[in-house]
């Protein structure tokens, strides 16, 4: 009987925790809370973020040798980007070795959202 109670309690805690996490991760800039913003806007911006991160991974030796900062893996609203006036978006972010705790590289990548062109502006050691 105690085993059933313990399993039930653990299951309830797990489901409740997941529900809270889902609520906590809702961004105030999400399309659901901004009816004036086209939901496709965030899809395109997220695609640009992924292209920028992938370019940095490629020029830094692949995933076996490089990891971009967490903001480049999460919601696009949290990514370090600037929207330019010409239909491009520039992401400037840090990276490190997978086993390291300190970021050692800063990369700036501009993505043209109209045609998908990716330009690495720079990829340099932090502090230079």
DSSP file (Angstrom, degrees, kcal/mol; ACC not computed):
  #  RESIDUE AA STRUCTURE BP1 BP2  ACC     N-H-->O    O-->H-N    N-H-->O    O-->H-N    TCO  KAPPA ALPHA  PHI   PSI    X-CA   Y-CA   Z-CA
    1    1 A X     >        0   0    0      0, 0.0     4,-1.9     0, 0.0     5,-0.1   0.000 360.0 360.0 360.0 -42.5    0.0    0.0    0.0
    2    2 A X  H  >  +     0   0    0      1,-0.2     4,-2.5     2,-0.2     5,-0.2   0.868 360.0  56.4 -64.1 -35.7    2.8    2.4    0.9
    3    3 A X  H  > S+     0   0    0      1,-0.2     4,-2.7     2,-0.2     5,-0.2   0.914 106.5  49.6 -62.3 -41.9    4.5    1.7   -2.5
    4    4 A X  H  > S+     0   0    0      1,-0.2     4,-2.5     2,-0.2    -1,-0.2   0.908 111.7  48.8 -63.8 -41.9    1.4    2.8   -4.3
    5    5 A X  H  X S+     0   0    0     -4,-1.9     4,-2.5     2,-0.2    -2,-0.2   0.906 112.3  47.9 -64.8 -41.6    1.1    6.0   -2.3
    6    6 A X  H  X S+     0   0    0     -4,-2.5     4,-2.6     2,-0.2     5,-0.2   0.934 113.5  46.8 -65.8 -46.2    4.8    6.8   -2.9
    7    7 A X  H  X S+     0   0    0     -4,-2.7     4,-2.4     1,-0.2    -2,-0.2   0.916 113.6  49.3 -62.6 -42.4    4.5    6.2   -6.6
    8    8 A X  H  X S+     0   0    0     -4,-2.5     4,-2.3    -5,-0.2    -2,-0.2   0.914 111.9  48.2 -62.7 -42.9    1.3    8.2   -6.8
    9    9 A X  H  X S+     0   0    0     -4,-2.5     4,-2.4     2,-0.2    -2,-0.2   0.918 112.4  48.3 -64.8 -44.1    2.9   11.1   -4.9
   10   10 A X  H  X S+     0   0    0     -4,-2.6     4,-2.3     2,-0.2    -1,-0.2   0.894 111.6  50.2 -63.8 -40.0    6.0   11.1   -7.1
   11   11 A X  H  X S+     0   0    0     -4,-2.4     4,-2.4    -5,-0.2     5,-0.2   0.920 111.3  48.5 -63.4 -44.1    3.9   11.0  -10.2
   12   12 A X  H  X S+     0   0    0     -4,-2.3     4,-2.5     1,-0.2    -2,-0.2   0.910 111.6  49.2 -62.7 -43.8    1.8   13.9   -9.0
   13   13 A X  H  X S+     0   0    0     -4,-2.4     4,-2.6     2,-0.2    -1,-0.2   0.905 110.8  51.0 -62.5 -42.0    4.9   16.0   -8.1
   14   14 A X  H  X S+     0   0    0     -4,-2.3     4,-2.1     2,-0.2    -2,-0.2   0.936 112.8  44.5 -62.3 -47.7    6.4   15.3  -11.5
   15   15 A X  H  X S+     0   0    0     -4,-2.4     4,-2.0     1,-0.2    -2,-0.2   0.903 114.4  49.2 -65.1 -40.7    3.3   16.4  -13.4
   16   16 A X  H  X S+     0   0    0     -4,-2.5     4,-2.1    -5,-0.2    -1,-0.2   0.909 110.7  50.7 -65.2 -41.3    2.9   19.5  -11.2
   17   17 A X  H  X S+     0   0    0     -4,-2.6     4,-2.3     1,-0.2    -2,-0.2   0.897 109.8  49.9 -63.3 -40.9    6.5   20.4  -11.7
   18   18 A X  H  X S+     0   0    0     -4,-2.1     4,-2.1     2,-0.2    -1,-0.2   0.874 109.0  52.3 -66.6 -36.6    6.3   20.1  -15.5
   19   19 A X  H  X S+     0   0    0     -4,-2.0     4,-1.6     2,-0.2    -2,-0.2   0.915 110.7  47.3 -65.0 -42.2    3.2   22.3  -15.5
   20   20 A X  H  X S+     0   0    0     -4,-2.1     4,-2.7     1,-0.2    -2,-0.2   0.909 110.2  52.9 -65.1 -42.6    4.9   25.0  -13.6
   21   21 A X  H  X S+     0   0    0     -4,-2.3     4,-1.5     1,-0.2    -1,-0.2   0.903 107.0  52.7 -60.3 -41.1    8.0   24.8  -15.8
   22   22 A X  H  < S+     0   0    0     -4,-2.1    -1,-0.2     1,-0.2     4,-0.2   0.880 112.8  44.1 -62.4 -38.3    5.8   25.3  -18.9
   23   23 A X  H >< S+     0   0    0     -4,-1.6     3,-1.4     1,-0.2    -2,-0.2   0.900 110.5  54.4 -71.8 -41.5    4.2   28.4  -17.4
   24   24 A X  H 3< S+     0   0    0     -4,-2.7    -2,-0.2     1,-0.3    -1,-0.2   0.775 104.9  54.8 -65.9 -26.0    7.5   29.8  -16.2
   25   25 A X  T 3< S+     0   0    0     -4,-1.5     2,-0.3    -5,-0.2    -1,-0.3   0.459  77.3 117.2 -89.7  -0.2    9.0   29.6  -19.7
   26   26 A X    <   -     0   0    0     -3,-1.4     2,-0.3    -4,-0.2    -3,-0.0  -0.528  60.0-140.8 -69.2 127.1    6.3   31.5  -21.4
   27   27 A X    >   -     0   0    0     -2,-0.3     3,-1.6     1,-0.1     6,-0.2  -0.684  10.7-136.1 -91.1 141.1    7.8   34.7  -22.9
   28   28 A X  T 3  S+     0   0    0     -2,-0.3    -1,-0.1     1,-0.3    -2,-0.0   0.682 107.2  55.8 -67.6 -15.0    6.0   38.0  -22.7
   29   29 A X  T 3  S+     0   0    0      3,-0.0    -1,-0.3     5,-0.0     5,-0.1   0.242  80.4 126.3 -98.5  13.0    7.0   38.5  -26.4
   30   30 A X  S X> S-     0   0    0     -3,-1.6     3,-1.1     1,-0.1     4,-0.8  -0.339  73.6-114.5 -71.7 154.2    5.5   35.3  -27.6
   31   31 A X  G >4 S+     0   0    0      1,-0.3     3,-0.6     2,-0.2     6,-0.2   0.826 114.0  62.7 -56.8 -32.6    3.0   35.4  -30.5
   32   32 A X  G 34 S+     0   0    0      1,-0.2    -1,-0.3     7,-0.1     3,-0.2   0.849 110.6  37.5 -62.8 -33.6    0.2   34.2  -28.3
   33   33 A X  G <4 S+     0   0    0     -3,-1.1     2,-0.4    -6,-0.2    -1,-0.2   0.474 114.5  58.3 -97.2  -2.1    0.5   37.3  -26.1
   34   34 A X    X<  +     0   0    0     -4,-0.8     3,-2.0    -3,-0.6    -1,-0.2  -0.724  59.2 175.1-126.0  80.8    1.2   39.7  -29.0
   35   35 A X  T 3  S+     0   0    0     -2,-0.4    -1,-0.1     1,-0.3     4,-0.1   0.703  77.2  62.3 -63.4 -18.7   -1.7   39.5  -31.4
   36   36 A X  T 3  S+     0   0    0      2,-0.1     2,-0.5     0, 0.0    -1,-0.3   0.632  89.2  83.5 -80.2 -12.6   -0.3   42.3  -33.6
   37   37 A X  S <  S-     0   0    0     -3,-2.0     2,-0.3    -6,-0.2    -3,-0.1  -0.795  85.2-121.4 -97.6 129.7    2.8   40.2  -34.4
   38   38 A X    >>  -     0   0    0     -2,-0.5     3,-2.1     1,-0.2     4,-0.6  -0.508  15.9-136.7 -64.8 126.0    2.7   37.7  -37.2
   39   39 A X  H >> S+     0   0    0      1,-0.3     4,-1.3    -2,-0.3     3,-0.6   0.805 103.8  66.0 -56.9 -28.3    3.5   34.2  -35.8
   40   40 A X  H 3> S+     0   0    0      1,-0.2     4,-2.7     2,-0.2    -1,-0.3   0.764  87.8  70.0 -62.9 -24.9    5.7   33.6  -38.9
   41   41 A X  H <> S+     0   0    0     -3,-2.1     4,-2.3     1,-0.2    -1,-0.2   0.928 101.1  43.3 -57.6 -47.2    7.9   36.4  -37.6
   42   42 A X  H <X S+     0   0    0     -4,-0.6     4,-2.4    -3,-0.6    -1,-0.2   0.832 111.7  54.1 -71.4 -32.7    9.2   34.3  -34.7
   43   43 A X  H  X S+     0   0    0     -4,-1.3     4,-2.1     2,-0.2    -2,-0.2   0.939 112.1  44.2 -64.5 -46.3    9.6   31.2  -36.9
   44   44 A X  H  X S+     0   0    0     -4,-2.7     4,-2.2     2,-0.2    -2,-0.2   0.897 114.1  49.7 -65.1 -41.1   11.8   33.2  -39.4
   45   45 A X  H  X S+     0   0    0     -4,-2.3     4,-2.2    -5,-0.2    -1,-0.2   0.893 110.7  49.7 -65.9 -39.9   13.7   34.8  -36.6
   46   46 A X  H  X S+     0   0    0     -4,-2.4     4,-2.4     2,-0.2    -1,-0.2   0.886 108.9  52.8 -65.5 -38.9   14.3   31.4  -34.9
   47   47 A X  H  X S+     0   0    0     -4,-2.1     4,-2.4     2,-0.2    -2,-0.2   0.921 109.1  49.7 -60.9 -43.9   15.5   30.0  -38.3
   48   48 A X  H  X S+     0   0    0     -4,-2.2     4,-2.3     1,-0.2    -2,-0.2   0.902 109.2  52.4 -61.7 -41.9   18.0   32.9  -38.6
   49   49 A X  H  X S+     0   0    0     -4,-2.2     4,-2.5     1,-0.2    -2,-0.2   0.927 110.1  48.0 -59.6 -45.6   19.2   32.1  -35.0
   50   50 A X  H  X S+     0   0    0     -4,-2.4     4,-2.6     1,-0.2    -2,-0.2   0.894 110.6  51.0 -64.5 -40.4   19.8   28.5  -35.9
   51   51 A X  H  X S+     0   0    0     -4,-2.4     4,-2.0     2,-0.2    -1,-0.2   0.903 111.2  48.8 -63.0 -40.5   21.6   29.4  -39.1
   52   52 A X  H  X S+     0   0    0     -4,-2.3     4,-1.9     2,-0.2    -2,-0.2   0.930 113.0  46.5 -65.0 -45.8   23.9   31.8  -37.1
   53   53 A X  H  X S+     0   0    0     -4,-2.5     4,-2.4     1,-0.2    -2,-0.2   0.913 111.9  51.1 -63.7 -42.5   24.6   29.2  -34.5
   54   54 A X  H  X S+     0   0    0     -4,-2.6     4,-2.4     1,-0.2    -1,-0.2   0.864 107.3  53.6 -64.7 -36.4   25.3   26.5  -37.1
   55   55 A X  H  X S+     0   0    0     -4,-2.0     4,-2.4     2,-0.2    -1,-0.2   0.924 110.3  47.3 -63.1 -43.5   27.7   28.8  -38.9
   56   56 A X  H  X S+     0   0    0     -4,-1.9     4,-1.3     1,-0.2    -2,-0.2   0.904 111.2  51.1 -64.7 -41.1   29.7   29.4  -35.7
   57   57 A X  H  <>S+     0   0    0     -4,-2.4     5,-3.3     1,-0.2    -1,-0.2   0.918 111.3  49.1 -61.1 -42.9   29.7   25.6  -34.9
   58   58 A X  H ><5S+     0   0    0     -4,-2.4     3,-1.3     1,-0.2    -2,-0.2   0.935 112.7  44.3 -63.7 -48.7   31.1   25.0  -38.4
   59   59 A X  H 3<5S+     0   0    0     -4,-2.4    -1,-0.2     1,-0.3    -2,-0.2   0.666 111.4  55.7 -75.8 -13.7   33.9   27.5  -38.4
   60   60 A X  T 3<5S-     0   0    0     -4,-1.3    -1,-0.3    -5,-0.2    -2,-0.2   0.209 128.5 -88.0-102.7  15.3   34.9   26.5  -34.8
   61   61 A X  T < 5 -     0   0    0     -3,-1.3     3,-0.3     3,-0.1    -3,-0.2   0.582  69.5 -79.7  98.0  10.3   35.4   22.8  -35.6
   62   62 A X    >>< -     0   0    0     -5,-3.3     3,-1.8    -6,-0.2     4,-1.0  -0.173  67.3 -52.3  88.5 176.5   32.0   21.3  -35.1
   63   63 A X  T 34 S+     0   0    0      1,-0.3    -1,-0.2     2,-0.2    35,-0.1   0.701 128.7  65.9 -67.1 -20.1   30.1   20.2  -32.0
   64   64 A X  T 34 S+     0   0    0     -3,-0.3    -1,-0.3     1,-0.2    34,-0.2   0.673 117.7  24.9 -72.5 -16.1   32.9   18.1  -30.8
   65   65 A X  T <4 S+     0   0    0     -3,-1.8     2,-0.3     1,-0.2    -2,-0.2   0.418 122.0  44.1-126.0  -2.4   35.0   21.3  -30.4
   66   66 A X     <  -     0   0    0     -4,-1.0     2,-0.4    31,-0.2    31,-0.2  -0.999  46.0-175.6-152.0 141.7   32.5   24.1  -29.8
   67   67 A X  E     -A   96   0A   0     29,-2.3    29,-1.9    -2,-0.3     2,-0.1  -0.983  21.9-139.2-136.6 127.3   29.3   25.0  -28.0
   68   68 A X  E     -A   95   0A   0     -2,-0.4    27,-0.2    27,-0.2     5,-0.0  -0.440  41.9 -81.9 -76.8 157.4   27.5   28.3  -28.4
   69   69 A X    >   -     0   0    0     25,-2.4     3,-2.0    -2,-0.1     4,-0.2  -0.157  44.5-104.7 -59.2 157.2   26.0   30.0  -25.3
   70   70 A X  G >> S+     0   0    0      1,-0.3     3,-2.3     2,-0.2     4,-1.1   0.788 115.2  68.4 -57.7 -32.7   22.7   28.7  -24.0
   71   71 A X  G 34 S+     0   0    0      1,-0.3    -1,-0.3     2,-0.2     7,-0.2   0.751  93.5  59.9 -61.6 -22.3   20.8   31.7  -25.4
   72   72 A X  G <4 S+     0   0    0     -3,-2.0    -1,-0.3     1,-0.2    -2,-0.2   0.446 108.6  44.0 -85.0   0.4   21.5   30.4  -28.9
   73   73 A X  T <4 S+     0   0    0     -3,-2.3    -2,-0.2    -4,-0.2    -1,-0.2   0.557 108.8  61.3-113.7 -17.1   19.7   27.2  -28.1
   74   74 A X  S  < S-     0   0    0     -4,-1.1     5,-0.1     1,-0.3    -3,-0.0   0.057 104.3 -27.8 -96.0-156.4   16.6   28.5  -26.3
   75   75 A X    >   -     0   0    0      1,-0.1     3,-2.0   -50,-0.1     4,-0.4  -0.282  57.1-126.8 -58.6 138.5   13.7   30.8  -27.3
   76   76 A X  G >  S+     0   0    0      1,-0.3     3,-1.2     2,-0.2    -1,-0.1   0.786 106.8  68.4 -60.7 -27.2   14.7   33.3  -29.9
   77   77 A X  G 3  S+     0   0    0      1,-0.3    -1,-0.3     3,-0.1     4,-0.1   0.757 100.7  49.2 -63.5 -22.5   13.4   36.1  -27.7
   78   78 A X  G <  S+     0   0    0     -3,-2.0    -1,-0.3    -7,-0.2    -2,-0.2   0.525  88.8 106.6 -92.7  -7.5   16.4   35.4  -25.4
   79   79 A X  S <  S-     0   0    0     -3,-1.2     2,-1.3    -4,-0.4    -7,-0.1  -0.406  80.6-112.3 -74.5 148.6   19.0   35.3  -28.1
   80   80 A X        +     0   0    0     -2,-0.1    12,-1.7    12,-0.1     2,-0.3  -0.658  63.7 140.4 -82.2  94.1   21.5   38.2  -28.5
   81   81 A X  E     -B   91   0A   0     -2,-1.3     2,-0.4    10,-0.2    10,-0.2  -0.919  41.7-153.4-136.7 159.8   20.4   39.8  -31.7
   82   82 A X  E     -B   90   0A   0      8,-2.1     8,-2.7    -2,-0.3     2,-0.6  -0.999  19.6-136.8-130.6 129.5   19.8   43.1  -33.5
   83   83 A X  E     -B   89   0A   0     -2,-0.4     6,-0.2     6,-0.2     2,-0.2  -0.774  23.7-149.0 -85.6 124.4   17.4   43.6  -36.3
   84   84 A X    >   -     0   0    0      4,-2.7     3,-0.9    -2,-0.6     4,-0.1  -0.496  21.2-115.2 -90.1 162.6   19.0   45.7  -39.0
   85   85 A X  T 3  S+     0   0    0      1,-0.2    -1,-0.1    -2,-0.2     4,-0.1   0.570 107.0  63.9 -74.3  -9.1   17.0   48.0  -41.3
   86   86 A X  T 3  S-     0   0    0      2,-0.1    -1,-0.2     0, 0.0     3,-0.1   0.136 122.7 -89.4-105.9  20.8   17.8   46.0  -44.5
   87   87 A X  S <  S+     0   0    0     -3,-0.9    26,-2.0     1,-0.3    27,-0.4   0.611  92.9 115.2  84.7  12.4   16.0   42.7  -43.7
   88   88 A X  E     - C   0 112A   0     24,-0.2    -4,-2.7    25,-0.1     2,-0.4  -0.759  51.7-149.8-111.7 161.8   19.0   41.1  -41.9
   89   89 A X  E     -BC  83 111A   0     22,-2.3    22,-2.9    -2,-0.3     2,-0.5  -0.998   7.8-151.5-129.9 133.1   19.5   40.1  -38.3
   90   90 A X  E     -BC  82 110A   0     -8,-2.7    -8,-2.1    -2,-0.4     2,-0.5  -0.926   7.6-166.2-110.5 125.6   22.9   40.1  -36.6
   91   91 A X  E     -BC  81 109A   0     18,-3.1    18,-2.8    -2,-0.5     2,-0.5  -0.929   3.5-173.6-108.1 128.9   23.6   37.7  -33.7
   92   92 A X  E     + C   0 108A   0    -12,-1.7     2,-0.3    -2,-0.5    16,-0.2  -0.976  24.2 149.3-124.5 116.7   26.6   38.3  -31.5
   93   93 A X  E     - C   0 107A   0     14,-2.6    14,-3.1    -2,-0.5     2,-0.2  -0.908  39.1-111.3-147.5 167.2   27.3   35.5  -29.1
   94   94 A X  E     - C   0 106A   0     -2,-0.3   -25,-2.4    12,-0.2     2,-0.3  -0.629  26.1-173.6-103.4 158.9   29.9   33.6  -27.1
   95   95 A X  E     -AC  68 105A   0     10,-2.4     9,-2.1   -27,-0.2    10,-2.0  -0.933   3.1-179.2-145.7 169.0   31.2   30.0  -27.4
   96   96 A X  E     -A   67   0A   0    -29,-1.9   -29,-2.3    -2,-0.3     2,-0.1  -0.949  41.2 -73.9-156.9 170.7   33.5   27.6  -25.7
   97   97 A X    >   -     0   0    0      5,-0.4     3,-1.4    -2,-0.3   -31,-0.2  -0.481  49.8-115.0 -66.6 147.7   34.9   24.1  -25.8
   98   98 A X  T 3  S+     0   0    0      1,-0.3    -1,-0.1   -34,-0.2   -33,-0.1   0.835 116.6  45.0 -55.8 -33.5   32.3   21.5  -24.7
   99   99 A X  T 3  S+     0   0    0    -34,-0.0    -1,-0.3     2,-0.0     2,-0.1   0.538  98.8  93.3 -89.0  -6.2   34.3   20.6  -21.6
  100  100 A X    <   -     0   0    0     -3,-1.4    -4,-0.1     1,-0.1     3,-0.0  -0.450  56.4-159.4 -88.1 159.3   35.1   24.2  -20.6
  101  101 A X  S    S+     0   0    0     -2,-0.1     2,-0.4     2,-0.0    -1,-0.1   0.600  75.0  70.9-105.9 -19.5   33.1   26.4  -18.2
  102  102 A X  S    S-     0   0    0     -5,-0.0    -5,-0.4     2,-0.0     2,-0.3  -0.807  82.2-122.9-102.7 139.4   34.4   29.8  -19.6
  103  103 A X        +     0   0    0     -2,-0.4    -7,-0.2     1,-0.1     3,-0.1  -0.619  31.6 172.1 -77.3 136.6   33.5   31.3  -22.9
  104  104 A X        +     0   0    0     -9,-2.1    22,-2.3    -2,-0.3     2,-0.4   0.536  55.2  56.5-122.0 -13.6   36.6   31.9  -25.0
  105  105 A X  E     -CD  95 125A   0    -10,-2.0   -10,-2.4    20,-0.3     2,-0.4  -0.959  56.2-160.4-127.9 140.2   35.3   32.9  -28.4
  106  106 A X  E     -CD  94 124A   0     18,-3.1    18,-2.5    -2,-0.4     2,-0.4  -0.982  14.6-171.0-118.0 133.9   32.9   35.6  -29.6
  107  107 A X  E     -CD  93 123A   0    -14,-3.1   -14,-2.6    -2,-0.4     2,-0.5  -0.964  11.7-162.9-126.7 139.6   31.2   35.3  -33.0
  108  108 A X  E     +CD  92 122A   0     14,-2.6    13,-2.4    -2,-0.4    14,-1.4  -0.989  15.5 176.8-121.7 124.3   29.1   37.8  -34.9
  109  109 A X  E     -CD  91 120A   0    -18,-2.8   -18,-3.1    -2,-0.5     2,-0.5  -0.991  15.8-155.7-131.3 133.1   26.9   36.4  -37.7
  110  110 A X  E     -CD  90 119A   0      9,-3.0     9,-2.8    -2,-0.4     2,-0.5  -0.932  10.0-164.4-109.6 131.1   24.5   38.3  -39.9
  111  111 A X  E     -CD  89 118A   0    -22,-2.9   -22,-2.3    -2,-0.5     2,-0.7  -0.958  15.1-141.2-117.1 128.4   21.6   36.4  -41.6
  112  112 A X  E  >  -C   88   0A   0      5,-2.8     4,-2.4    -2,-0.5     5,-0.3  -0.799  11.0-162.3 -85.7 113.9   19.6   37.8  -44.5
  113  113 A X  T  4 S+     0   0    0    -26,-2.0    -1,-0.1    -2,-0.7   -25,-0.1   0.665  84.0  60.7 -74.3 -15.3   16.0   36.7  -43.7
  114  114 A X  T  4 S+     0   0    0    -27,-0.4    -1,-0.2     1,-0.1   -26,-0.1   0.876 126.9   7.6 -78.1 -38.1   15.0   37.3  -47.3
  115  115 A X  T  4 S-     0   0    0     -3,-0.3    -2,-0.2     2,-0.1    -1,-0.1   0.430  96.3-114.9-126.9  -0.6   17.4   34.8  -49.0
  116  116 A X     <  +     0   0    0     -4,-2.4     2,-0.2     1,-0.2    -3,-0.1   0.567  55.0 160.5  79.6   8.6   19.0   32.9  -46.1
  117  117 A X        -     0   0    0     -5,-0.3    -5,-2.8    -6,-0.1     2,-0.5  -0.443  25.0-155.0 -66.0 134.3   22.5   34.2  -46.8
  118  118 A X  E     -D  111   0A   0     -7,-0.2     2,-0.5    -2,-0.2    -7,-0.2  -0.953  11.2-174.6-116.1 127.7   24.8   33.8  -43.8
  119  119 A X  E     -D  110   0A   0     -9,-2.8    -9,-3.0    -2,-0.5     2,-0.8  -0.981  18.4-145.5-124.6 121.8   27.8   36.1  -43.3
  120  120 A X  E     -D  109   0A   0     -2,-0.5   -11,-0.3   -11,-0.2     3,-0.1  -0.778  14.2-173.3 -84.1 112.8   30.3   35.6  -40.4
  121  121 A X  E     -     0   0A   0    -13,-2.4     2,-0.3    -2,-0.8    -1,-0.2   0.906  65.6 -23.4 -73.8 -43.9   31.3   39.1  -39.5
  122  122 A X  E     -D  108   0A   0    -14,-1.4   -14,-2.6    -3,-0.1    -1,-0.3  -0.974  44.6-165.6-163.2 158.9   34.0   37.9  -37.1
  123  123 A X  E     +D  107   0A   0     -2,-0.3     2,-0.3   -16,-0.2   -16,-0.2  -0.836  37.4 147.2-147.7 102.5   35.0   35.0  -34.9
  124  124 A X  E     -D  106   0A   0    -18,-2.5   -18,-3.1    -2,-0.3     3,-0.1  -0.924  52.1 -84.1-142.4 160.1   37.7   35.9  -32.4
  125  125 A X  E >   -D  105   0A   0     -2,-0.3     3,-1.5   -20,-0.2   -20,-0.3  -0.366  58.0 -98.7 -61.1 142.8   39.0   35.2  -29.0
  126  126 A X  T 3  S+     0   0    0    -22,-2.3    -1,-0.1     1,-0.2   -32,-0.0  -0.427 109.4  36.0 -64.8 135.8   37.1   37.1  -26.3
  127  127 A X  T 3         0   0    0     -2,-0.1    -1,-0.2    -3,-0.1    -2,-0.1   0.347 360.0 360.0 101.4  -4.1   39.0   40.2  -25.2
  128  128 A X    <         0   0    0     -3,-1.5    -2,-0.1    -4,-0.0    -3,-0.1   0.396 360.0 360.0-107.5 360.0   40.4   41.1  -28.7
